[in-house]
């Protein structure tokens, strides 16, 4: 039986939260799992992981996903959750200039047409 350490989605629509679980590789993402190891909440920049149980499962051949690998590395190093990328403040749209009819540029004279070749 191939065992994986991966994320399991919880939370509501547009407000995802993830649990870090040990599951059989054949079971679906949000399906049956063997053990819950912690959680990861990207919206609130929090994560918690039971390193002792994680090391146990890794020693027994469990394969972590890419994201879980990063979470494990941060937890082992004691690094805090990485800061979010700063979003650029949206500038208010500039008001449109309303030009008075007298200030408009003079209308261009119609271009001279080339004589038609017959």
RAGI-V134537 format. One record per backbone hydrogen bond with DSSP energy under -1.0 kcal/mol. NH is the residue of the N-H (numbers start at 1). CO is the residue of the C=O. Records with the same first field share a line. If there is no record, write none. Layout:
NH->CO ; CO
This chain:
4->23
5->63
6->21
8->19
10->17
15->12
17->10
18->40
19->8
20->38
21->6
22->35
23->4
25->2
27->24
31->28
34->22
35->22
37->20
38->20
39->48
40->18
41->46
46->41
48->39
50->37
51->49
54->50
55->51
56->52
57->53
58->54
59->55
60->56
61->58
62->57
63->3
65->5
69->65
70->66
71->67
72->68
73->69
74->70
75->71
76->72
77->73
78->74
79->74
103->100
